[in-house]
């Protein structure tokens, strides 16, 4: 058994050389594949923040494209690249999750000489200290997301994004107005500013924004934008007084999923007014209905330039 050029493995048997690099064999069906890779790779990642270094447990999906001439992709190379870069982040923590994905995407194209593009996605649990409406300290869970796409050009072109997933609460404006109308007809409406009962939803909203070269996006800012766009944030632990205050505040800001998406888009334009027009954004809001057996969802995929128009 011998190791040939570029690390290909071959075996001499009865004077015949057998190529053991099966991935490099010609494909029987000559179709190019957009993405081939590994998913669900879990690694601890050290990230430096303004208040110190934190360790995130990140879940990676790692891909390259595959030309029509090759039978398979060398998947072990994906794992080698992740291991190398994660080990490097222990010695020198990265500044952001999206930068880590970018490093992996670049190195994938170096390691996979046959690939023209690479893609890395990661998600990680994230916790922030919050205060309930009445001031009680609490630690709340969020989800961080990052992506990077690299393309082999004259140089390596790169696009990276950072995002968050936030769970909160929405209160239905439609049922609220119907109840307000019925109470008014019955002479039971106490005043125009009195919060009216309605049905609520647990809302899960995802926000992802491209980070152009030379610009920065703080994940905590994205979390704040989403929570401010909901009817109300939710909390892991609430005593009775805080519970009542959360419900009251939600009913003072009734919102459809459509409202949530539009509120976030408005805040993005204000917060990132200096970002280039081609900056891509993706917002999706999903409300788990309480009185229906289905959910409601709204989404916008666009650029800051399109929104500015």
Backbone as CSV, one residue per row, in Angstrom:
resi,resn,N_x,N_y,N_z,CA_x,CA_y,CA_z,C_x,C_y,C_z
1,UNK,0.858,-1.189,0.000,0.000,0.000,0.000,0.894,1.238,0.000
2,UNK,0.648,2.195,-0.905,1.491,3.382,-1.017,0.642,4.639,-1.039
3,UNK,1.297,5.755,-0.631,0.647,7.065,-0.641,1.178,7.837,-1.822
4,UNK,0.306,8.143,-2.772,0.744,8.806,-3.990,0.640,10.315,-3.921
5,UNK,0.642,10.948,-5.089,0.540,12.396,-5.162,-0.763,12.889,-4.542
6,UNK,-0.662,14.078,-3.857,-1.829,14.703,-3.220,-2.470,13.788,-2.189
7,UNK,-1.708,12.856,-1.656,-2.223,12.023,-0.582,-3.145,10.918,-1.034
8,UNK,-3.208,10.629,-2.327,-4.084,9.553,-2.793,-3.492,8.211,-2.398
9,UNK,-4.339,7.294,-2.046,-3.914,5.991,-1.550,-4.099,4.943,-2.639
10,UNK,-3.053,4.110,-2.842,-3.165,3.055,-3.851,-2.616,1.755,-3.283
11,UNK,-3.030,0.677,-3.887,-2.650,-0.653,-3.421,-2.150,-1.473,-4.607
12,UNK,-0.962,-2.071,-4.436,-0.413,-2.951,-5.467,-0.875,-4.388,-5.196
13,UNK,-1.571,-4.970,-6.156,-2.044,-6.348,-5.995,-1.846,-7.091,-7.311
14,UNK,-0.999,-8.127,-7.259,-0.702,-8.953,-8.438,-0.262,-8.089,-9.619
15,UNK,0.599,-7.083,-9.309,1.146,-6.235,-10.356,0.207,-5.169,-10.867
16,UNK,-1.004,-5.071,-10.272,-1.990,-4.071,-10.708,-2.152,-3.022,-9.606
17,UNK,-2.105,-1.760,-9.986,-2.310,-0.674,-9.020,-3.798,-0.380,-8.882
18,UNK,-4.284,-0.466,-7.644,-5.696,-0.208,-7.371,-5.809,1.141,-6.650
19,UNK,-6.549,2.058,-7.226,-6.741,3.385,-6.635,-7.797,3.293,-5.529
20,UNK,-7.372,3.548,-4.291,-8.302,3.485,-3.163,-8.985,4.821,-2.873
21,UNK,-8.619,5.869,-3.618,-9.259,7.173,-3.438,-10.573,7.168,-4.227
22,UNK,-11.565,6.490,-3.657,-12.828,6.259,-4.370,-13.544,7.575,-4.682
23,UNK,-13.405,8.567,-3.777,-14.072,9.852,-4.006,-13.632,10.481,-5.330
24,UNK,-12.375,10.267,-5.700,-11.841,10.888,-6.921,-12.132,10.084,-8.177
25,UNK,-12.767,8.935,-8.040,-13.146,8.170,-9.224,-14.129,8.989,-10.067
26,UNK,-14.177,8.764,-11.353,-15.157,9.466,-12.191,-16.588,9.120,-11.761
27,UNK,-17.427,10.120,-11.737,-18.829,9.887,-11.384,-19.542,9.163,-12.529
28,UNK,-20.366,8.165,-12.159,-21.111,7.433,-13.195,-22.159,8.350,-13.835
29,UNK,-22.781,9.179,-13.009,-23.797,10.120,-13.490,-23.225,11.524,-13.344
30,UNK,-22.968,12.171,-14.473,-22.181,13.406,-14.485,-23.042,14.640,-14.184
31,UNK,-23.384,14.807,-12.916,-24.079,16.007,-12.477,-23.264,16.704,-11.400
32,UNK,-23.109,18.004,-11.514,-22.488,18.782,-10.459,-23.445,18.868,-9.274
33,UNK,-22.903,18.826,-8.042,-23.731,18.956,-6.838,-23.422,20.279,-6.143
34,UNK,-24.474,20.966,-5.718,-24.311,22.299,-5.128,-23.653,22.242,-3.756
35,UNK,-24.074,21.285,-2.937,-23.521,21.195,-1.582,-23.334,19.732,-1.200
36,UNK,-22.142,19.418,-0.725,-21.863,18.115,-0.123,-21.055,18.398,1.136
37,UNK,-21.424,17.777,2.246,-20.674,18.071,3.463,-21.111,17.257,4.651
38,UNK,-20.807,17.799,5.822,-21.153,17.150,7.088,-21.986,18.123,7.914
39,UNK,-22.895,17.586,8.709,-23.769,18.421,9.532,-23.724,17.943,10.979
40,UNK,-24.122,18.838,11.877,-24.223,18.472,13.285,-22.891,18.266,13.975
41,UNK,-21.849,19.000,13.539,-20.529,18.885,14.169,-20.474,19.839,15.364
42,UNK,-20.365,19.302,16.562,-20.394,20.124,17.783,-18.979,20.394,18.282
43,UNK,-18.682,21.679,18.550,-17.364,22.074,19.026,-17.481,23.237,20.016
44,UNK,-16.601,23.277,21.040,-16.542,24.459,21.904,-15.725,25.543,21.217
45,UNK,-16.235,26.769,21.243,-15.583,27.886,20.563,-15.413,29.042,21.540
46,UNK,-14.200,29.584,21.605,-13.926,30.745,22.454,-14.046,32.015,21.626
47,UNK,-14.877,32.946,22.109,-15.110,34.213,21.412,-14.797,35.356,22.364
48,UNK,-14.000,36.312,21.901,-13.655,37.480,22.707,-14.709,38.557,22.536
49,UNK,-15.230,39.050,23.661,-16.209,40.132,23.658,-15.673,41.289,24.483
50,UNK,-16.379,42.411,24.470,-15.912,43.591,25.190,-15.811,43.347,26.693
51,UNK,-16.635,42.422,27.208,-16.645,42.149,28.642,-15.906,40.858,28.986
52,UNK,-15.108,40.338,28.044,-14.328,39.134,28.330,-14.540,38.056,27.286
53,UNK,-13.930,36.909,27.514,-14.028,35.776,26.589,-15.098,34.798,27.060
54,UNK,-15.958,34.373,26.129,-16.989,33.396,26.462,-16.767,32.145,25.620
55,UNK,-17.195,31.018,26.149,-17.121,29.752,25.421,-18.522,29.356,24.972
56,UNK,-18.680,29.165,23.675,-19.957,28.759,23.099,-19.862,27.312,22.640
57,UNK,-20.933,26.564,22.831,-21.025,25.227,22.251,-21.717,25.378,20.906
58,UNK,-20.923,25.284,19.840,-21.425,25.579,18.501,-21.689,24.286,17.738
59,UNK,-22.732,24.328,16.906,-23.124,23.208,16.059,-22.918,23.621,14.604
60,UNK,-21.991,22.949,13.905,-21.596,23.363,12.559,-22.176,22.457,11.481
61,UNK,-22.565,23.085,10.353,-22.843,22.399,9.095,-21.833,22.941,8.083
62,UNK,-21.097,22.050,7.393,-19.956,22.459,6.580,-20.056,21.806,5.207
63,UNK,-20.015,22.618,4.133,-20.230,22.096,2.787,-19.217,22.679,1.790
64,UNK,-18.976,21.929,0.714,-18.374,22.451,-0.508,-19.198,21.925,-1.673
65,UNK,-19.021,22.540,-2.847,-19.682,21.987,-4.026,-18.825,20.866,-4.602
66,UNK,-19.403,20.091,-5.502,-18.702,18.933,-6.062,-18.850,18.942,-7.578
67,UNK,-17.714,18.910,-8.314,-17.806,18.902,-9.773,-18.384,17.586,-10.303
68,UNK,-18.865,17.648,-11.529,-19.519,16.475,-12.118,-18.545,15.344,-12.372
69,UNK,-17.249,15.626,-12.365,-16.246,14.610,-12.685,-15.889,13.729,-11.503
70,UNK,-16.281,14.147,-10.270,-15.878,13.395,-9.086,-17.041,12.619,-8.497
71,UNK,-16.743,11.403,-8.028,-17.766,10.546,-7.433,-18.213,11.059,-6.069
72,UNK,-17.264,11.544,-5.255,-17.618,11.990,-3.907,-16.679,13.063,-3.403
73,UNK,-17.092,13.694,-2.315,-16.281,14.725,-1.672,-15.470,14.101,-0.538
74,UNK,-14.301,14.673,-0.259,-13.461,14.183,0.832,-13.956,14.805,2.146
75,UNK,-14.937,14.161,2.757,-15.618,14.747,3.909,-14.710,14.897,5.124
76,UNK,-13.715,14.023,5.252,-12.839,14.124,6.421,-12.090,15.448,6.444
77,UNK,-11.877,16.046,5.274,-11.181,17.327,5.213,-11.999,18.421,5.910
78,UNK,-13.329,18.342,5.793,-14.183,19.311,6.483,-13.955,19.257,7.989
79,UNK,-13.904,18.037,8.516,-13.717,17.864,9.951,-12.320,18.290,10.383
80,UNK,-11.326,18.023,9.544,-9.968,18.450,9.857,-9.875,19.967,9.946
81,UNK,-10.516,20.653,8.995,-10.481,22.119,8.981,-11.133,22.690,10.237
82,UNK,-12.309,22.160,10.607,-12.994,22.650,11.809,-12.136,22.417,13.051
83,UNK,-11.574,21.217,13.162,-10.735,20.925,14.324,-9.556,21.882,14.419
84,UNK,-8.903,22.140,13.292,-7.742,23.029,13.293,-8.114,24.440,13.738
85,UNK,-9.191,24.978,13.179,-9.547,26.365,13.461,-10.102,26.513,14.874
86,UNK,-10.848,25.518,15.347,-11.335,25.571,16.727,-10.168,25.513,17.704
87,UNK,-9.187,24.660,17.425,-8.003,24.599,18.288,-7.242,25.921,18.276
88,UNK,-7.182,26.568,17.124,-6.536,27.872,17.044,-7.295,28.919,17.852
89,UNK,-8.637,28.804,17.897,-9.435,29.776,18.645,-9.233,29.637,20.150
90,UNK,-8.790,28.466,20.607,-8.496,28.292,22.029,-7.254,29.096,22.396
91,UNK,-6.250,29.070,21.513,-5.014,29.829,21.757,-5.214,31.318,21.497
92,UNK,-6.023,31.648,20.493,-6.283,33.049,20.145,-7.764,33.175,19.816
93,UNK,-8.611,33.477,20.820,-10.055,33.533,20.609,-10.443,34.459,19.460
94,UNK,-11.457,34.045,18.700,-11.934,34.848,17.577,-12.783,36.000,18.090
95,UNK,-12.954,37.016,17.242,-13.721,38.193,17.657,-15.216,38.011,17.491
96,UNK,-15.615,37.040,16.642,-17.045,36.823,16.421,-17.273,35.454,15.820
97,UNK,-18.499,34.990,15.925,-18.859,33.686,15.377,-18.821,33.712,13.853
98,UNK,-19.219,34.843,13.254,-19.202,34.926,11.792,-17.777,34.952,11.243
99,UNK,-16.832,35.523,11.999,-15.431,35.496,11.564,-14.873,34.072,11.613
100,UNK,-15.287,33.325,12.623,-14.862,31.929,12.713,-15.356,31.142,11.506
101,UNK,-16.630,31.333,11.147,-17.191,30.656,9.970,-16.441,31.068,8.699
102,UNK,-16.056,32.348,8.634,-15.322,32.832,7.464,-13.969,32.142,7.339
103,UNK,-13.281,31.983,8.474,-11.989,31.293,8.461,-12.143,29.853,7.977
104,UNK,-13.183,29.188,8.437,-13.427,27.808,8.013,-13.731,27.753,6.521
105,UNK,-14.586,28.679,6.048,-14.973,28.680,4.631,-13.767,28.901,3.725
106,UNK,-12.883,29.810,4.108,-11.671,30.056,3.307,-10.792,28.803,3.252
107,UNK,-10.568,28.205,4.415,-9.660,27.069,4.460,-10.246,25.850,3.747
108,UNK,-11.560,25.745,3.715,-12.181,24.640,2.977,-11.791,24.684,1.500
109,UNK,-11.756,25.893,0.918,-11.398,26.001,-0.496,-9.921,25.693,-0.710
110,UNK,-9.107,25.970,0.288,-7.691,25.607,0.192,-7.523,24.093,0.242
111,UNK,-8.304,23.450,1.115,-8.171,22.003,1.311,-8.862,21.206,0.202
112,UNK,-9.982,21.715,-0.298,-10.706,21.052,-1.397,-10.342,21.766,-2.700
113,UNK,-9.275,21.343,-3.339,-8.785,22.057,-4.525,-9.757,21.964,-5.700
114,UNK,-10.659,21.002,-5.684,-11.621,20.812,-6.763,-12.886,21.644,-6.580
115,UNK,-13.077,22.243,-5.396,-14.315,22.972,-5.093,-14.228,24.417,-5.573
116,UNK,-15.352,24.964,-5.995,-15.404,26.367,-6.408,-16.067,27.244,-5.353
117,UNK,-16.791,26.629,-4.411,-17.416,27.415,-3.348,-17.565,26.556,-2.093
118,UNK,-17.701,27.237,-0.965,-17.882,26.562,0.322,-18.923,27.316,1.133
119,UNK,-19.505,26.609,2.095,-20.548,27.211,2.939,-20.425,26.638,4.346
120,UNK,-20.531,27.525,5.333,-20.475,27.125,6.737,-21.643,27.766,7.463
121,UNK,-22.355,26.961,8.246,-23.434,27.460,9.091,-23.196,26.982,10.512
122,UNK,-23.497,27.831,11.474,-23.373,27.400,12.861,-24.467,28.027,13.715
123,UNK,-24.822,27.312,14.776,-25.757,27.804,15.785,-25.159,27.523,17.154
124,UNK,-25.450,28.397,18.109,-24.908,28.218,19.454,-25.877,28.797,20.477
125,UNK,-26.037,28.101,21.600,-26.829,28.635,22.703,-26.122,29.852,23.287
126,UNK,-26.926,30.830,23.703,-26.377,32.090,24.188,-27.265,32.596,25.316
127,UNK,-26.652,33.144,26.354,-27.413,33.595,27.523,-27.069,35.038,27.845
128,UNK,-28.097,35.806,28.198,-27.922,37.202,28.593,-28.617,37.453,29.921
129,UNK,-28.012,38.328,30.714,-28.668,38.751,31.945,-29.714,39.800,31.609
130,UNK,-30.919,39.595,32.068,-32.033,40.508,31.803,-32.674,40.923,33.125
131,UNK,-33.608,41.871,33.028,-34.425,42.265,34.165,-35.889,42.133,33.792
132,UNK,-36.677,41.564,34.673,-38.119,41.489,34.466,-38.692,42.899,34.568
133,UNK,-39.947,43.111,34.182,-40.536,44.455,34.256,-40.426,45.110,35.624
134,UNK,-40.422,44.319,36.684,-40.338,44.884,38.033,-38.917,44.828,38.598
135,UNK,-37.936,44.539,37.725,-36.543,44.696,38.127,-35.842,43.473,38.669
136,UNK,-36.452,42.308,38.613,-35.789,41.105,39.099,-34.791,40.610,38.057
137,UNK,-33.547,40.310,38.481,-32.533,39.820,37.559,-32.821,38.375,37.154
138,UNK,-32.586,38.102,35.867,-32.827,36.768,35.351,-31.873,36.508,34.193
139,UNK,-31.547,35.264,33.935,-30.691,34.881,32.809,-31.555,34.204,31.760
140,UNK,-31.554,34.767,30.554,-32.452,34.287,29.506,-31.682,33.668,28.344
141,UNK,-32.300,32.684,27.711,-31.674,31.909,26.641,-32.052,32.456,25.266
142,UNK,-31.043,32.542,24.394,-31.235,32.922,22.988,-30.417,31.964,22.124
143,UNK,-30.556,32.118,20.823,-29.788,31.312,19.894,-29.010,32.242,18.974
144,UNK,-27.695,32.057,18.909,-26.861,32.781,17.953,-26.716,31.949,16.685
145,UNK,-26.635,32.625,15.545,-26.430,31.956,14.266,-25.397,32.738,13.470
146,UNK,-24.615,32.030,12.681,-23.668,32.686,11.784,-23.517,31.840,10.532
147,UNK,-23.254,32.506,9.417,-23.018,31.805,8.157,-21.849,32.464,7.429
148,UNK,-21.215,31.696,6.554,-20.188,32.241,5.667,-20.222,31.479,4.358
149,UNK,-20.163,32.220,3.246,-20.102,31.629,1.906,-18.824,32.139,1.246
150,UNK,-17.985,31.234,0.793,-16.762,31.615,0.093,-16.825,31.093,-1.336
151,UNK,-16.345,31.914,-2.280,-16.349,31.513,-3.687,-14.971,31.778,-4.278
152,UNK,-14.473,30.781,-4.998,-13.164,30.907,-5.623,-13.286,31.778,-6.873
153,UNK,-12.623,32.919,-6.845,-12.615,33.852,-7.967,-11.153,34.113,-8.286
154,UNK,-10.795,35.317,-8.746,-9.385,35.649,-8.864,-8.749,35.573,-7.477
155,UNK,-9.564,35.921,-6.475,-9.212,35.702,-5.079,-10.395,34.951,-4.482
156,UNK,-10.458,34.832,-3.171,-11.614,34.187,-2.552,-12.604,35.258,-2.118
157,UNK,-13.791,35.272,-2.733,-14.840,36.210,-2.365,-15.636,35.638,-1.207
158,UNK,-15.947,36.494,-0.233,-16.562,35.995,0.995,-17.782,36.820,1.368
159,UNK,-18.818,36.126,1.833,-20.003,36.785,2.367,-20.321,36.139,3.717
160,UNK,-20.414,36.968,4.767,-20.673,36.425,6.101,-21.873,37.131,6.724
161,UNK,-22.573,36.413,7.613,-23.770,36.949,8.262,-23.800,36.523,9.720
162,UNK,-24.486,37.325,10.528,-24.707,37.002,11.942,-26.198,37.139,12.220
163,UNK,-26.711,36.298,13.101,-28.138,36.360,13.375,-28.491,35.822,14.743
164,UNK,-29.770,35.974,15.096,-30.269,35.526,16.395,-31.652,34.921,16.226
165,UNK,-32.005,34.058,17.146,-33.379,33.570,17.266,-33.861,33.906,18.667
166,UNK,-35.019,34.565,18.745,-35.545,35.067,20.011,-36.964,34.547,20.203
167,UNK,-37.253,34.063,21.393,-38.608,33.623,21.745,-39.257,34.688,22.622
168,UNK,-40.451,35.125,22.240,-41.172,36.141,23.005,-42.669,35.917,22.907
169,UNK,-43.419,37.015,22.929,-44.876,36.919,23.030,-45.527,37.942,22.098
170,UNK,-46.604,37.529,21.436,-47.435,38.469,20.686,-48.879,38.348,21.163
171,UNK,-49.595,39.454,21.050,-51.019,39.502,21.402,-51.790,39.900,20.148
172,UNK,-52.858,39.198,19.851,-53.575,39.365,18.589,-54.384,40.665,18.542
173,UNK,-54.101,41.576,17.587,-54.880,42.820,17.481,-56.298,42.595,16.976
174,UNK,-56.495,41.558,16.150,-57.805,41.340,15.548,-58.852,40.976,16.596
175,UNK,-58.558,39.948,17.402,-59.501,39.551,18.455,-59.706,40.680,19.449
176,UNK,-58.633,41.452,19.713,-58.746,42.560,20.665,-59.776,43.589,20.205
177,UNK,-59.726,43.950,18.909,-60.662,44.963,18.411,-62.093,44.435,18.364
178,UNK,-62.240,43.154,18.066,-63.583,42.569,18.067,-64.176,42.574,19.474
179,UNK,-63.358,42.218,20.456,-63.820,42.227,21.848,-64.116,43.649,22.293
180,UNK,-63.267,44.601,21.884,-63.508,46.008,22.241,-64.861,46.477,21.683
181,UNK,-65.121,46.108,20.424,-66.387,46.494,19.798,-67.574,45.875,20.533
182,UNK,-67.478,44.593,20.891,-68.583,43.914,21.572,-68.829,44.504,22.955
183,UNK,-67.746,44.805,23.678,-67.896,45.409,25.012,-68.519,46.794,24.911
184,UNK,-68.178,47.529,23.847,-68.753,48.858,23.649,-70.251,48.752,23.385
185,UNK,-70.641,47.773,22.573,-72.071,47.578,22.298,-72.826,47.197,23.561
186,UNK,-72.163,46.476,24.453,-72.796,46.034,25.691,-72.732,47.093,26.787
187,UNK,-72.085,48.220,26.494,-71.944,49.280,27.487,-70.973,48.937,28.608
188,UNK,-70.035,48.056,28.338,-69.104,47.603,29.370,-67.686,48.104,29.141
189,UNK,-67.483,48.981,28.157,-66.154,49.492,27.868,-65.835,50.624,28.828
190,UNK,-64.783,50.474,29.629,-64.467,51.449,30.677,-63.750,52.676,30.149
191,UNK,-63.073,52.579,29.001,-62.369,53.728,28.446,-61.572,53.331,27.231
192,UNK,-61.249,54.300,26.344,-60.565,53.968,25.090,-59.143,53.454,25.286
193,UNK,-58.515,53.776,26.410,-57.133,53.366,26.646,-57.009,52.114,27.508
194,UNK,-58.112,51.548,27.890,-58.061,50.352,28.727,-57.614,49.148,27.902
195,UNK,-56.562,48.423,28.338,-56.167,47.211,27.615,-57.308,46.208,27.576
196,UNK,-57.517,45.622,26.412,-58.615,44.683,26.216,-58.028,43.275,26.063
197,UNK,-58.779,42.303,26.575,-58.301,40.923,26.480,-58.227,40.479,25.021
198,UNK,-57.320,39.550,24.748,-57.197,38.925,23.441,-56.444,37.617,23.626
199,UNK,-56.316,36.854,22.556,-55.535,35.624,22.682,-54.069,35.912,22.353
200,UNK,-53.182,35.129,22.934,-51.734,35.350,22.822,-51.059,34.213,22.077
201,UNK,-49.837,34.481,21.635,-49.035,33.466,20.971,-47.610,33.491,21.523
202,UNK,-47.004,32.312,21.601,-45.554,32.266,21.790,-44.928,32.491,20.430
203,UNK,-44.085,33.519,20.360,-43.510,33.918,19.076,-42.028,33.554,19.011
204,UNK,-41.615,33.047,17.862,-40.213,32.715,17.616,-39.769,33.494,16.373
205,UNK,-38.873,34.443,16.560,-38.449,35.309,15.467,-36.952,35.138,15.206
206,UNK,-36.612,35.051,13.921,-35.229,34.911,13.482,-34.829,36.132,12.672
207,UNK,-33.672,36.683,12.996,-33.135,37.847,12.281,-31.699,37.543,11.887
208,UNK,-31.395,37.705,10.597,-30.055,37.452,10.083,-29.661,38.624,9.197
209,UNK,-28.439,39.159,9.403,-27.972,40.287,8.598,-26.542,40.033,8.141
210,UNK,-26.278,40.395,6.888,-24.920,40.292,6.355,-24.017,41.307,7.054
211,UNK,-22.778,40.915,7.271,-21.792,41.826,7.862,-20.786,42.184,6.774
212,UNK,-20.914,43.370,6.153,-19.975,43.749,5.078,-18.561,43.920,5.618
213,UNK,-17.600,43.769,4.738,-16.196,43.933,5.120,-15.974,45.350,5.657
214,UNK,-15.348,45.436,6.828,-15.087,46.733,7.440,-16.182,47.214,8.369
215,UNK,-17.254,46.450,8.508,-18.369,46.813,9.393,-18.511,45.748,10.474
216,UNK,-19.219,46.104,11.548,-19.453,45.170,12.641,-20.921,45.165,13.031
217,UNK,-21.391,44.016,13.482,-22.752,43.874,14.012,-22.647,43.195,15.368
218,UNK,-23.262,43.784,16.381,-23.279,43.211,17.722,-24.538,42.367,17.891
219,UNK,-24.359,41.104,18.236,-25.502,40.194,18.369,-26.495,40.689,19.415
220,UNK,-25.996,41.289,20.493,-26.901,41.792,21.532,-27.850,42.851,20.976
221,UNK,-27.364,43.663,20.009,-28.232,44.671,19.391,-29.363,44.007,18.616
222,UNK,-29.049,42.916,17.930,-30.085,42.197,17.173,-31.139,41.629,18.110
223,UNK,-30.693,41.081,19.245,-31.640,40.546,20.228,-32.550,41.653,20.736
224,UNK,-31.980,42.821,21.037,-32.784,43.956,21.514,-33.812,44.369,20.468
225,UNK,-33.410,44.419,19.200,-34.338,44.811,18.131,-35.531,43.880,18.071
226,UNK,-35.276,42.591,18.167,-36.377,41.631,18.087,-37.289,41.769,19.295
227,UNK,-36.730,41.830,20.494,-37.564,41.912,21.694,-38.400,43.193,21.705
228,UNK,-37.831,44.299,21.208,-38.575,45.553,21.161,-39.671,45.532,20.103
229,UNK,-39.594,44.600,19.167,-40.582,44.512,18.087,-41.732,43.566,18.408
230,UNK,-41.598,42.786,19.475,-42.661,41.886,19.904,-43.680,42.632,20.757
231,UNK,-44.770,41.966,21.078,-45.691,42.565,22.049,-45.030,42.663,23.413
232,UNK,-44.257,41.639,23.773,-43.509,41.652,25.034,-42.467,40.545,25.023
233,UNK,-41.325,40.760,25.702,-40.400,39.647,25.912,-41.017,38.646,26.882
234,UNK,-40.466,37.445,26.918,-40.881,36.456,27.912,-39.679,36.104,28.783
235,UNK,-39.957,35.496,29.939,-38.919,35.247,30.940,-39.079,33.838,31.502
236,UNK,-37.947,33.273,31.928,-37.952,31.914,32.458,-38.712,31.838,33.777
237,UNK,-38.471,32.810,34.662,-39.122,32.811,35.981,-39.862,34.124,36.181
238,UNK,-41.145,34.035,36.510,-41.949,35.217,36.808,-42.806,34.946,38.037
239,UNK,-42.700,35.824,39.043,-43.632,35.776,40.166,-44.907,36.521,39.755
240,UNK,-45.920,36.482,40.590,-47.248,36.943,40.167,-47.271,38.384,39.686
241,UNK,-46.616,39.282,40.405,-46.663,40.704,40.029,-45.996,40.921,38.679
242,UNK,-44.830,40.281,38.475,-44.143,40.397,37.191,-44.954,39.746,36.071
243,UNK,-45.560,38.623,36.375,-46.380,37.924,35.388,-47.506,38.824,34.890
244,UNK,-48.172,39.480,35.830,-49.267,40.384,35.465,-48.760,41.547,34.620
245,UNK,-47.576,42.056,34.945,-47.019,43.191,34.209,-46.653,42.792,32.780
246,UNK,-46.089,41.597,32.592,-45.760,41.129,31.246,-47.028,41.008,30.400
247,UNK,-48.078,40.421,30.965,-49.334,40.261,30.228,-49.927,41.619,29.887
248,UNK,-49.887,42.557,30.850,-50.437,43.902,30.600,-49.679,44.597,29.476
249,UNK,-48.351,44.525,29.522,-47.547,45.190,28.497,-47.786,44.583,27.121
250,UNK,-47.950,43.279,27.070,-48.217,42.627,25.785,-49.539,43.110,25.191
251,UNK,-50.535,43.307,26.050,-51.839,43.754,25.570,-51.852,45.239,25.228
252,UNK,-50.867,45.969,25.698,-50.733,47.371,25.306,-50.030,47.516,23.958
253,UNK,-49.410,46.423,23.475,-48.722,46.431,22.173,-49.147,45.211,21.349
254,UNK,-50.429,45.120,20.992,-50.863,43.953,20.199,-50.214,43.985,18.818
255,UNK,-49.723,42.826,18.360,-49.034,42.786,17.068,-49.252,41.457,16.356
256,UNK,-49.494,41.559,15.036,-49.461,40.395,14.154,-47.997,40.016,13.886
257,UNK,-47.787,38.832,13.314,-46.426,38.489,12.880,-45.954,39.474,11.804
258,UNK,-46.890,39.962,10.983,-46.529,40.958,9.979,-45.981,42.228,10.629
259,UNK,-46.621,42.633,11.744,-46.154,43.823,12.471,-44.746,43.610,13.014
260,UNK,-44.493,42.420,13.535,-43.181,42.126,14.119,-42.087,42.271,13.066
261,UNK,-42.309,41.682,11.892,-41.308,41.759,10.825,-41.077,43.205,10.407
262,UNK,-42.147,43.972,10.245,-42.004,45.364,9.804,-41.343,46.236,10.867
263,UNK,-41.622,45.969,12.132,-40.948,46.707,13.212,-39.447,46.456,13.166
264,UNK,-39.053,45.202,12.962,-37.632,44.865,12.913,-36.965,45.535,11.717
265,UNK,-37.610,45.507,10.560,-37.038,46.143,9.372,-36.825,47.637,9.605
266,UNK,-37.765,48.277,10.280,-37.637,49.705,10.582,-36.441,49.962,11.490
267,UNK,-36.265,49.129,12.503,-35.138,49.288,13.427,-33.801,49.005,12.745
268,UNK,-33.780,48.040,11.826,-32.559,47.756,11.075,-32.104,48.972,10.279
269,UNK,-33.047,49.640,9.620,-32.706,50.806,8.815,-32.118,51.925,9.670
270,UNK,-32.651,52.111,10.866,-32.140,53.162,11.749,-30.777,52.786,12.321
271,UNK,-30.634,51.541,12.753,-29.403,51.124,13.436,-28.234,51.015,12.469
272,UNK,-28.497,50.602,11.225,-27.417,50.369,10.267,-27.554,51.299,9.062
273,UNK,-27.778,52.561,9.361,-27.977,53.569,8.308,-26.746,53.752,7.440
274,UNK,-25.564,53.428,7.972,-24.324,53.609,7.203,-23.902,52.353,6.444
275,UNK,-24.667,51.267,6.544,-24.312,50.028,5.850,-24.618,50.158,4.356
276,UNK,-23.873,49.446,3.505,-24.097,49.532,2.053,-25.487,49.037,1.651
277,UNK,-25.973,49.542,0.523,-27.298,49.166,0.025,-27.414,47.671,-0.236
278,UNK,-26.317,47.022,-0.640,-26.399,45.605,-1.005,-26.389,44.669,0.196
279,UNK,-26.332,45.218,1.406,-26.346,44.384,2.611,-27.635,43.566,2.683
280,UNK,-27.507,42.261,2.799,-28.668,41.375,2.801,-29.230,41.199,4.215
281,UNK,-30.544,41.136,4.319,-31.203,40.885,5.610,-32.297,39.834,5.413
282,UNK,-32.544,39.075,6.475,-33.587,38.050,6.463,-34.289,38.082,7.816
283,UNK,-35.603,38.272,7.783,-36.401,38.303,9.012,-37.571,37.346,8.853
284,UNK,-37.740,36.466,9.839,-38.887,35.552,9.837,-39.491,35.518,11.233
285,UNK,-40.818,35.659,11.307,-41.507,35.628,12.590,-42.605,34.580,12.540
286,UNK,-42.633,33.720,13.555,-43.610,32.632,13.612,-44.305,32.658,14.965
287,UNK,-45.627,32.743,14.944,-46.411,32.754,16.178,-47.174,31.445,16.314
288,UNK,-46.971,30.772,17.440,-47.676,29.532,17.737,-49.041,29.877,18.327
289,UNK,-50.064,29.685,17.515,-51.404,30.129,17.892,-51.938,29.380,19.120
290,UNK,-52.695,30.110,19.943,-53.279,29.485,21.133,-54.706,29.007,20.907
291,UNK,-55.439,29.617,19.965,-56.834,29.217,19.746,-57.026,28.516,18.401
292,UNK,-55.938,28.351,17.648,-55.991,27.616,16.386,-55.044,26.418,16.465
293,UNK,-55.194,25.516,15.540,-54.289,24.373,15.467,-53.153,24.592,14.476
294,UNK,-53.091,25.811,13.921,-52.016,26.159,13.001,-51.222,27.329,13.584
295,UNK,-50.120,27.651,12.955,-49.309,28.801,13.342,-49.394,29.878,12.269
296,UNK,-48.977,31.089,12.620,-48.927,32.203,11.670,-47.468,32.578,11.446
297,UNK,-47.114,32.921,10.192,-45.714,33.230,9.893,-45.623,34.334,8.848
298,UNK,-44.633,35.195,9.022,-44.345,36.256,8.048,-42.837,36.316,7.851
299,UNK,-42.417,36.747,6.654,-40.993,36.741,6.338,-40.687,37.831,5.325
300,UNK,-39.470,38.385,5.413,-38.954,39.283,4.368,-37.478,38.979,4.168
301,UNK,-37.108,38.709,2.922,-35.725,38.543,2.507,-35.424,39.652,1.536
302,UNK,-34.456,40.501,1.835,-34.250,41.696,1.033,-32.854,42.251,1.267
303,UNK,-32.630,43.465,0.784,-31.395,44.196,1.075,-31.769,45.526,1.719
304,UNK,-30.804,46.142,2.378,-31.065,47.447,2.981,-31.401,48.477,1.910
305,UNK,-30.795,48.328,0.725,-31.091,49.246,-0.368,-32.535,49.175,-0.796
306,UNK,-33.082,47.966,-0.919,-34.488,47.804,-1.287,-35.400,48.408,-0.234
307,UNK,-35.047,48.244,1.044,-35.862,48.804,2.112,-35.815,50.334,2.086
308,UNK,-34.660,50.886,1.759,-34.524,52.357,1.728,-35.353,52.998,0.630
309,UNK,-35.664,52.237,-0.418,-36.498,52.767,-1.490,-37.925,53.021,-1.020
